[in-house]
Amino acid sequence: MQVHRPSTFILFMATAGSHELEKDVVKKKMKNYGKADTESKIAIKKDAIQYSDESIRSYEDEQKSLQEKMKKLNGKKQDLVM
């Protein structure tokens, strides 16, 4: 049976511990990347929603304006018929 010196065992444990730390760092970076990716997707979706809302508002404003014009034209038409 071969007996290892304590320094070899400590070096092995330090190396194994270092490997675990590297794995933890990689996991943390991937988690942060996932969060950043999710935050980017959320920001893009918010921008798209805001753009859609602005488009809808301008469409609604245009629709109201056209309805008012139609009312005026109908009023003028009623005046002409009488």
C-alpha positions as CSV (number, residue, x, y, z in Angstrom):
1,M,0.0,0.0,0.0
2,Q,1.3,3.3,-1.0
3,V,1.1,6.2,1.5
4,H,0.8,9.7,0.1
5,R,2.3,12.6,1.8
6,P,-0.2,15.1,3.3
7,S,0.9,17.8,0.8
8,T,-0.2,15.6,-2.2
9,F,-3.6,15.1,-0.6
10,I,-3.9,18.8,0.1
11,L,-2.9,19.7,-3.4
12,F,-5.5,17.2,-4.7
13,M,-8.2,18.7,-2.5
14,A,-7.3,22.2,-3.5
15,T,-7.5,21.2,-7.2
16,A,-10.8,19.5,-6.7
17,G,-12.1,22.6,-4.7
18,S,-10.8,24.9,-7.5
19,H,-12.7,22.8,-10.0
20,E,-15.9,23.1,-8.0
21,L,-15.4,26.8,-7.8
22,E,-14.9,27.1,-11.5
23,K,-18.1,25.1,-12.0
24,D,-19.9,27.4,-9.6
25,V,-18.5,30.5,-11.5
26,V,-19.7,29.1,-14.8
27,K,-23.1,28.2,-13.4
28,K,-23.4,31.8,-12.0
29,K,-22.3,33.3,-15.3
30,M,-24.8,31.2,-17.2
31,K,-27.6,32.2,-14.7
32,N,-26.7,35.9,-15.1
33,Y,-26.6,35.4,-18.9
34,G,-30.0,33.9,-18.7
35,K,-31.3,36.8,-16.7
36,A,-29.7,39.3,-19.1
37,D,-31.2,37.4,-22.0
38,T,-34.6,37.4,-20.3
39,E,-34.3,41.1,-19.4
40,S,-33.4,41.9,-23.1
41,K,-36.4,39.9,-24.3
42,I,-38.7,41.7,-21.8
43,A,-37.3,45.1,-23.0
44,I,-37.9,44.2,-26.6
45,K,-41.4,43.1,-25.9
46,K,-42.1,46.3,-23.9
47,D,-40.9,48.4,-26.8
48,A,-43.1,46.4,-29.2
49,I,-46.1,46.9,-26.9
50,Q,-45.4,50.6,-26.5
51,Y,-45.0,50.9,-30.3
52,S,-48.3,49.0,-30.8
53,D,-50.1,51.2,-28.3
54,E,-48.8,54.3,-30.0
55,S,-50.0,53.0,-33.4
56,I,-53.4,52.1,-31.9
57,R,-53.7,55.5,-30.4
58,S,-53.0,57.2,-33.7
59,Y,-55.4,54.9,-35.4
60,E,-58.1,55.7,-32.8
61,D,-57.4,59.4,-33.2
62,E,-57.7,59.1,-37.0
63,Q,-60.9,57.1,-36.6
64,K,-62.4,59.8,-34.3
65,S,-61.5,62.5,-36.7
66,L,-63.1,60.6,-39.6
67,Q,-66.2,60.0,-37.6
68,E,-66.5,63.7,-36.8
69,K,-66.0,64.5,-40.5
70,M,-68.7,62.0,-41.4
71,K,-71.1,63.7,-38.9
72,K,-70.4,67.1,-40.4
73,L,-71.0,65.7,-43.9
74,N,-74.2,64.0,-42.9
75,G,-75.3,67.3,-41.3
76,K,-74.5,69.2,-44.5
77,K,-76.3,66.5,-46.5
78,Q,-79.4,66.9,-44.2
79,D,-79.3,70.6,-44.8
80,L,-79.1,70.2,-48.5
81,V,-82.1,67.8,-48.6
82,M,-84.3,70.2,-46.7
